């Protein structure tokens, strides 16, 4: 059985850690699983986005280039998940659906022009039309990591990526954070959503938290898959 999970949530809240945790959990239970990571370490544009001045960002149109880069990579990730050769659980470290939200925030901040956003949306819509033709066009579950702004900042500082810890980025992080919950709850409709409160969860340093998250994900998946089987049957 092919099962698709996406890990969503604010920058720094632990998507990669949760993705790795779930992969290891499923594999320990005999379910072959693979994580498809967000393109961060091999992204030539991302450090520029965080490090350049607003004037340099505007002159080079870096935010628009970054959104196109991520959109392209996430579209490829969806296809790679679908085309994976074995019956498997696939886990995506952020989804193509969230990409629109980041582009929208950048437009509201004036980092992406109205024309650029229009071009981005048309391209994203074309990609989503292509996905509709694929056998598995949507994930089964989004695991959404929710947290306070203070937790977001603490986690960003703790992981220590140099290009992410500039104090001037606090305003950007807040703009992304303040509307994220509303977007997931009111606008995301590609799959069921399981919300994990990261203010009270540390899957890296607390084994009980890690076990709880795995149990909650497994229970939610079992519920979803049982409903799907009933509907198909």
C-alpha positions as CSV (number, residue, x, y, z in Angstrom):
1,X,0.0,0.0,0.0
2,X,1.3,3.4,-1.0
3,X,0.7,6.0,1.8
4,X,1.8,9.6,1.5
5,X,2.4,11.9,4.5
6,X,3.5,15.5,4.4
7,X,5.0,17.4,7.4
8,X,4.0,21.0,7.5
9,X,4.7,23.9,9.7
10,X,6.6,27.0,10.5
11,X,10.3,27.4,9.8
12,X,12.3,25.8,12.6
13,X,9.6,23.8,14.4
14,X,11.2,20.4,13.5
15,X,9.7,19.1,10.3
16,X,12.9,17.2,9.4
17,X,13.2,15.7,12.9
18,X,9.6,14.5,12.8
19,X,10.0,13.1,9.3
20,X,13.1,11.2,10.3
21,X,11.3,10.0,13.5
22,X,8.3,8.7,11.5
23,X,10.5,6.9,8.9
24,X,12.4,5.1,11.6
25,X,9.2,4.2,13.4
26,X,7.6,2.7,10.3
27,X,10.7,0.9,9.3
28,X,11.0,-0.6,12.8
29,X,7.5,-2.0,12.3
30,X,8.5,-3.6,8.9
31,X,7.0,-0.8,6.7
32,X,9.5,0.4,4.1
33,X,9.6,4.2,4.3
34,X,11.4,7.1,2.7
35,X,11.8,10.8,3.5
36,X,11.9,13.3,0.7
37,X,13.6,16.4,2.2
38,X,13.1,20.1,1.5
39,X,15.8,21.5,-0.6
40,X,17.7,23.6,1.9
41,X,21.4,22.6,2.1
42,X,21.7,22.4,-1.7
43,X,19.7,25.5,-2.4
44,X,21.9,28.3,-3.9
45,X,19.2,30.9,-3.6
46,X,18.1,30.5,0.1
47,X,21.2,32.0,1.8
48,X,20.9,35.1,-0.5
49,X,17.2,35.5,0.5
50,X,18.2,35.7,4.2
51,X,21.5,37.6,3.8
52,X,21.0,40.3,1.2
53,X,19.7,43.8,2.0
54,X,16.1,44.7,1.0
55,X,17.5,46.8,-1.8
56,X,19.6,43.9,-3.1
57,X,16.7,41.5,-2.8
58,X,14.6,43.8,-4.9
59,X,17.2,44.4,-7.5
60,X,18.0,40.8,-8.0
61,X,14.3,39.6,-7.6
62,X,15.6,36.9,-5.2
63,X,12.3,36.2,-3.5
64,X,10.6,35.4,-6.8
65,X,13.5,33.2,-7.9
66,X,13.4,31.4,-4.6
67,X,9.6,30.7,-4.9
68,X,10.2,29.3,-8.4
69,X,13.1,27.2,-7.1
70,X,11.0,25.7,-4.3
71,X,7.9,25.2,-6.5
72,X,9.9,23.3,-9.1
73,X,11.6,21.1,-6.4
74,X,8.4,20.3,-4.7
75,X,6.6,19.4,-7.9
76,X,9.5,17.0,-8.6
77,X,9.2,15.6,-5.1
78,X,5.5,14.7,-5.6
79,X,6.4,12.9,-8.8
80,X,9.3,11.1,-7.2
81,X,7.0,9.9,-4.4
82,X,4.5,8.6,-6.8
83,X,7.1,6.9,-9.0
84,X,8.9,5.2,-6.1
85,X,9.4,1.6,-7.0
86,X,8.3,-0.2,-3.9
87,X,5.0,-0.3,-1.8
88,X,6.0,2.3,0.7
89,X,5.2,5.1,3.1
90,X,6.6,8.4,1.7
91,X,7.1,11.3,4.0
92,X,7.6,14.8,2.5
93,X,9.4,17.5,4.5
94,X,6.9,20.3,3.6
95,X,4.5,20.1,0.8
96,X,3.8,21.8,-2.6
97,X,0.5,23.1,-1.1
98,X,2.3,25.2,1.5
99,X,4.5,26.8,-1.2
100,X,1.7,29.1,-2.3
101,X,1.4,30.4,1.3
102,X,5.0,31.5,1.4
103,X,4.6,33.2,-2.0
104,X,1.5,35.0,-0.7
105,X,3.4,36.2,2.4
106,X,6.2,37.5,0.2
107,X,3.7,39.4,-2.0
108,X,2.2,41.0,1.1
109,X,5.6,42.1,2.3
110,X,6.3,43.6,-1.1
111,X,9.1,41.2,-1.9
112,X,7.2,39.7,-4.8
113,X,5.4,42.0,-7.2
114,X,1.7,41.5,-8.2
115,X,2.9,40.5,-11.7
116,X,5.4,38.0,-10.3
117,X,2.7,36.5,-8.0
118,X,0.3,36.2,-10.9
119,X,3.0,34.4,-13.0
120,X,3.7,32.2,-9.9
121,X,0.1,31.3,-9.4
122,X,-0.5,30.4,-13.1
123,X,2.5,28.1,-13.0
124,X,1.5,26.5,-9.7
125,X,-2.1,26.0,-11.1
126,X,-0.7,24.3,-14.2
127,X,1.4,22.0,-12.0
128,X,-1.6,21.1,-9.8
129,X,-3.6,20.3,-12.9
130,X,-0.8,17.9,-13.9
131,X,-0.9,16.3,-10.4
132,X,-4.6,15.7,-10.8
133,X,-3.8,13.3,-13.7
134,X,-1.5,11.2,-11.5
135,X,-2.7,8.1,-9.7
136,X,-1.9,9.5,-6.3
137,X,-2.5,13.2,-6.6
138,X,-2.8,14.2,-2.9
139,X,-1.3,13.1,0.4
140,X,-3.2,11.0,2.9
141,X,-2.2,13.1,5.9
142,X,-0.6,16.4,6.8
143,X,1.2,16.4,10.1
144,X,1.1,20.1,11.0
145,X,3.6,21.3,13.6
146,X,2.0,24.3,15.5
147,X,3.9,26.5,17.9
148,X,4.1,29.9,19.6
149,X,6.3,32.5,18.0
150,X,8.7,32.3,20.9
151,X,9.1,28.6,20.3
152,X,9.7,29.2,16.6
153,X,12.5,31.7,17.4
154,X,14.0,29.4,20.1
155,X,14.1,26.5,17.7
156,X,15.6,28.6,14.8
157,X,18.4,29.8,17.1
158,X,19.0,26.3,18.5
159,X,19.7,24.7,15.1
160,X,22.1,27.5,14.3
161,X,22.0,27.9,10.5
162,X,24.0,31.1,10.1
163,X,21.8,32.6,7.4
164,X,18.7,32.2,9.5
165,X,19.7,33.9,12.7
166,X,20.0,37.5,11.5
167,X,17.9,39.6,14.0
168,X,16.5,41.6,11.2
169,X,14.6,38.4,10.0
170,X,12.3,38.4,13.0
171,X,9.8,40.5,11.2
172,X,9.7,38.1,8.3
173,X,9.4,35.1,10.6
174,X,6.5,36.8,12.4
175,X,4.7,37.6,9.1
176,X,4.9,33.9,8.1
177,X,3.9,32.6,11.5
178,X,0.9,34.8,12.2
179,X,-1.2,33.5,9.3
180,X,0.0,29.9,9.1
181,X,-2.5,28.3,11.5
182,X,-5.4,30.1,9.7
183,X,-4.2,28.9,6.3
184,X,-3.9,25.3,7.4
185,X,-7.3,25.2,9.2
186,X,-9.4,27.3,6.8
187,X,-7.8,26.9,3.4
188,X,-5.8,23.6,3.2
189,X,-8.1,20.8,1.9
190,X,-5.8,18.3,0.2
191,X,-5.9,15.8,3.1
192,X,-6.7,15.2,6.7
193,X,-4.6,17.2,9.2
194,X,-3.1,16.1,12.5
195,X,-1.9,19.0,14.6
196,X,1.0,18.6,16.9
197,X,1.6,21.3,19.5
198,X,5.4,21.8,19.4
199,X,5.3,24.1,22.5
200,X,4.8,20.9,24.4
201,X,6.7,18.5,22.2
202,X,10.4,17.7,21.7
203,X,10.9,14.6,19.6
204,X,14.7,15.0,19.6
205,X,15.3,15.1,23.4
206,X,12.2,13.5,24.9
207,X,11.6,9.8,24.1
208,X,8.1,10.0,25.5
209,X,7.2,12.9,23.2
210,X,8.6,10.9,20.2
211,X,6.6,7.8,21.0
212,X,3.4,9.9,21.5
213,X,3.8,11.6,18.1
214,X,4.4,8.2,16.4
215,X,1.3,6.8,18.1
216,X,-0.9,9.8,17.2
217,X,0.2,9.7,13.5
218,X,-0.4,5.9,13.4
219,X,-3.8,6.2,14.9
220,X,-4.8,9.0,12.5
221,X,-3.5,7.0,9.5
222,X,-5.4,3.9,10.6
223,X,-8.6,6.0,10.9
224,X,-8.1,7.5,7.4
225,X,-7.2,4.3,5.7
226,X,-10.1,2.4,7.3
227,X,-12.5,5.0,6.0
228,X,-10.9,4.8,2.6
229,X,-11.2,1.0,2.5
230,X,-14.9,1.3,3.6
231,X,-15.6,3.8,0.9
232,X,-13.9,1.8,-1.9
233,X,-15.4,-1.5,-0.7
